[in-house]
Amino acid sequence: MKTANVPSVLACGAWLKNAACLFTSGQPQWSPLHGDLSHPEACRALEVSARTLLRQAPQPVTAVAHDLHPDFYSTRLAIELAHELGVPAIGVQHHHAHIAAVMAEHGVQGPVVGLALDGVGLGTDGTAWGGELLWVDQTAWRRLGHLWPLALPGGDVAAREPWRMAAAALHALGRTGEVGQRFTPVVGKTAAEMVQHMLERGINCPSTSSTGRWFDAAAGALGLSVRQTHEAEAAMALEQQAQAWLAQNGTPAQAHEVAEHNTEQLDLRPLLARLLETPAGDGGVPAAAAWFHLALADALADWAAQAAEQTGTRTVCLGGGCFANQLLTGRVTTGLQGRGLRVLLPQQHSCGDAGLALGQAWVVAHRAYTINSIAASAYSTGARGQFHPIHSPETESLPCA
């Protein structure tokens, strides 16, 4: 399959750091960056950009791609535009799109193992994903594994309050009864005991495999962040502490301390157990932050390498906003390359959601190419009946109405 031959597809991106992308003649044409779609002006800008890309398209688009989340403005706009054009609106799972964006940029033709690490994206099972091990090629994908899930006490508010994620880590370790006592000095008795009660009863505590929430839990456990005022504030504070310690002490050659795992699930609870016992003084926090980064990166590299061996794949793609963390990215890359694997990262677009639309468009364009090729072959061999493409769970799009 030559990339230049795939159909043209418009993709509307996701929610955070939104940008739209027209994938045509095998090349991306980007809109400006609109920002988060929680702002009405960003939503208006996205619509203007999407319609501008459609007018400028050298050939008609065959589909409009979007995130699986039905409530995103980008999803609703994609459905509206598809209805106007008389083409399908097709949902692409968030983390699949992250890995596909890397494949699109590098012109990858064969299958890859993908590590997609970010804050959140809706999974095909309706839960919040964010620490995903995938197998992806041009026309298919599957979820090989995920990080050990954490509870989100209070739902979305837990992503803004890292102390809640540290409490969720205690819960995951079977130490829920310690939550109230440990966090009363941090947030007060009422809040601490409320979260403990929520975790004990499973009240408003959806689960997530998010890597971002594990970073929040680590920052909360070390007392680096109680409440975040902007996205990834806790994770950046954790990285800064780690970088400062490593700059002064050097990088130790050490094995990670993640429990034995299989491909289906990477258990990070031992990392948090150690952080929760870290004393606040005597330089313990920076050292622990550095150890957490190294141990996590080594575990991720082992995990992806194991998947590559099992699937017979020699290329690993890294995508998702957590790879903005240079310490994590460098250590994972070195670990994979040391095992003889080819490692690909975004170079010309963001590893986060600002580059997501390229992956959405690339996935749908290649799927449409395959479906059209099968249909043409069936027609040429005399199979004149109605053609029904086979849908995977992620391709079941919302009605174009």
N, C-alpha and C positions, 0 to 999 in steps of 0.2 A: 504494500500500500504506500503510495507516494503522498506525503502530507499535502502537497500542493493540490491534489485531486479531491480532498475531502470537501464536503459542502460548507457553505458559510453559515455561521451560527453567531447570534448575539447572546452574550451572557450578562446578567444584571448584578452579579456579585452577591454578597451576603449583607451583614448588618454593620459591623464595625469597619471603619476605614474603607468605606465603600468606593469602588471604581467599577465601571462597566468595560467590557471588552468585546470587540467584534473580531472573530477569528475567520479570516477569509483568505483564500489562496495559500493556506498554510501559514499565514502570518497574523500576529495580533495587532489590532489598532485599539489604542487605549483612550478612554475618556480621562479627564482630569480626576484627581482624587477628591471625593466629595465629603469624606469624613463619616462619622457615625450617623446612621439613619434615625436616631432618636431626635434629631433636629429637623424641623420642617423644611428649612432652607436646603439641607442636604438632600432631602427627598425630592424637592423641586429640581435641584441641580441634576440629580440622577435621571429624572425623566427627560430633561432637556438634552443631556448627554446621550441617552439611549436613542432618542429620536434623531439626533444629529448623526450618530453612527449609522443608523438605518438609511438616512438620506445619502450618506457618503459611500455606502456599500457598493462595490463595483458589480455585484451580482445579488440577486434576492437571497435573503436568508431562508434557511429551511426549517429552523427551529429557534426557540428562545430558551436559554438555560437559566436555571435559578437554584437557590439553596432548597433543601428539603423543608425548612421551617415554614409552615403555612402563614405565619403572622408577620413575617418580615415584609416591609414595604417593597423591597426588591423582588420578592416572590409575587406579590400582588401586581406589581408593574409588569413583570414578565408575562403573567397570565393575560393581562389587559392587552399588551402589545401583540402577543401571539394570536389572540382573538381577532384583533384588527387585521393582522396579516394573513389569517387563515392557515397558520402553521401550528405545530405542537408546542406546548410549554412543557419542558422536561426538567424534573428535579434531579440534582446530582448531590450525593452525600458530601458533606462538608470536608471531611478528611480525605476522601477519595479525590476531591478536587485539588486539595493541597498537593498531593503527590503527583497528580496529573499535570499541574502547573509546572513542576520541575521537569517532567518528561517532555512537555511541550517545548520548553525553553531549550532543552538539550537535544531535541530531535530523537529521543529514545524510541527504538523500534521493537525491542523485545520486552519480556516481562521483567519487573523489578520488585524488590522488597521495599516497602515504604515505611518510614517512621514519621508519623504525623503527630506532633506534640503542640498543643495549644491550650487555650482556656476553656473553650466549649464549642461544640457543634452538635446539632441534632443527629442522632444515629438512626439507622434503619429500624431499630427496635423501639424507638420513641424515647430513649433515655439520652442523657447528656454524655457525649463522648469527648475525648480530648487527649488520650494517651494511647495511640493506636498503632498496631503492627499490621500492615496490609500487604497483600500481593496484588499487583496491578499490571495489566497490559493494555493494549489499545482498545479492546472491546469488552473486557471483563475485569472484575476485581472481587476480592473476598477479604474479610476481616480474619486475620490469623490469630490475633490476640490483643490484649489490652492491659493497662495497668490495674492493679488491685483497686476496686472502687472505694471511694469515700462517700460518706453521707454529707449532704448539704443542709445543716440545721438552719431552718428558716428559708430554704430555697435560694433565690438569687441574692439575698442579703449576705449569705455566707461568702460569696465571691468578693464582697466589699469589706468583710471583717475577718482578717486572717486568724484571729483568736478562735473564731468558730471552727475553722478548719483544723487548728491544732486540737480543739476539743473533739472533732470528728476522728482525728488520728488516735486519740486516747480510746475512743469508742471502738475503732477498728482493732485496737490491741487488746480489747476485752477489759479496759480500765475505765469504763464510763463513770463509775462511782467516784473517780478522782476529779471529774470536771469542775464541780461546784467549788471545791476547796481550792483547786489550783488557780482558777480564773476569777475568783471573788476579789482578790487584790488588784486585778487588772481592769475589770469592767463593773465590779459591784456584785453584791450577793444576788440581787434579783435577776439580773441578766444571766449570770453564771448558772444559777440553779434552774432557770427556765430552759437553757440550752441542754443541761444535763437531763432534765425531764423529757425534752423533745427526743433526745437520742435514746433514752431508755424505752420510751413508748413508740418510737418510730413515727412521731407526729411531724408532718411537714419536713421530712428528711429524705428527699429524693437522692438517688445515688449518682455518682459521676466517676468516670475514669480519667478525668482531666489532669494533665500534667501541671497545668497552671495552679490547680487547687492543691497539689502536693507541694509546690513551691510556697504557696500561701501557708500551708500547714507548717512547713519548716520555718518560715519567717516568724509565724505566730509562736511556735514552740520555743524559739530563741529570743522572743521578746523584741524582735526588730520591727514589728508592725502589729498594731491593734486594729486600726481602721484605715482603709486606703482612700485617698482623695482622688486618685487617678489610676487608670488601668496599669497593672503590672508593677505598681509602686513597691509592693512587698518583695516581689521577685528581684527587682533591681537593687533594693537594699541588701538582699541576701548576696547577690552577685558582687556588689561593691565590697562587702565585708570579706568575701572569699578572695577576690582579686588582691585586696590589700594584704591579706595574710600570706598569700602565695608569693607576692612580690618581695616580701621581707624574708620568707622562710624557704622559698623554692618549692618545687612540686615533688612530693614524695612518691616513690614507686610503691604502691600498695594495692592489694586486692580489694575488691568491693565486698561489702558485707550483706548483700541481698541474699535472702534464703534461696535454696535451690528452687528452680522454677521450670516450667515447661513453656512451650511457645504460646499457649493459650492465655497465660496470665503471669504478669511480672509483679511479684509481691514486694512492695517498698516499705512495708511496715517495720522491718528491722532498722531502716535508716531513721525513721521518726522516733523509734524507741530510744535510740542513742541520743538524738537531739533533745528529747524531753528530759534527759538526765544531765544535760550540760549545765555546769554552774555559770552564773552570770559574770563573775569576775575572772581576773587573771588571764585575760585573753582567750577565754574559752569559747566565746561566741564567734569571733572571726575564724578560729581554727575549725570549729564545728561547721561553719558555713562552707569553708573550703573542702572539708572532708565530704560533706553532703554532695557538693557538685561532682567531685571526683568519683565517689561511690555510685552516684546515680548514672553518670556518663558511662562508667565501666559496665554497669549492669545493662544499660540500653544497648551498648555495642555488642555485648555477649548475646543479648536477646535477638537482635537483628541478624547477627552472624549465624546463630542457630537456625533462624528461619531461612536464611539464604542457602544454607547447606541442605536443609530439608526440602526446599523447593527447586534446588538446582539452579539458583539465580546468583549471578556474580555482581549485580549492580544494586546499590542501596540508595534510595532517594530520601532526603531529609526535608520536611516541610512543616509549616505551622509556626506560629508566633514565638514559641519557646526557643526556636533556633536563632532569635535575635540575641540570645545570651551567648556571648563569644566564648566564655569559658566552657560551657556545656558543649557547644558546637565543635570547638577545637578538639576536645577530649574524645567525643564520640567519633569524629572523623578519623583521628589518629588511630583509635582502637580498631575501627573497621578496616582501614587501609593496612594496618599491621597484620590483618588476617587475609590479605590479598584481594580485598573487595574494592570495586570501583564505587566511589562515593560522589553523589551529585547533589548540589545545593543551588538554590536560586542565585543568579548573578545579575540579571537585568531587571528583576522585579522583586517585590517584597516577599519574604518567607511567610509573612502573615496574611491577614485577610485582604490587604490592598492588592495582592496578586492573585486572589482566589478566582476571579472571573475567567482568567485564562484557562485554568484547569477545568472549570465548568464547560466552557465553550469547546475545549479540546475533546473532552469526553463525549459530548453530544455529537460533535462533528464526526468523530470516528465511528460512533454507533450508527449514525445516519448513513454513513458511507457503507458500512457493512450491511445494513438492512436493505439499502438500495441495490447493492451488488447481488444479494441473495434474491431479491425480487426480480431483478433483471434476468438473472440466470434461470429462475423458475419460469419466467415468461418465455424466454428463448427456447426452453425445452418443452414448451407446450402446456405448462401448468397454469392455465388461465384463470383459476379460481381466485377468490379474494385472499390477499396476503395478510397474515396476522403476525407482526413481529412479536418475539418472545420478550417479556418484560421481567427484569429483576426487581426486587422490592424498591430499589431507589428510583426506578424509571416510571413508577406509577405517579404521573403528574396530576395536578388538580385540573378540573374541567376548565376549558377555555371559555368561560362565561361568568 
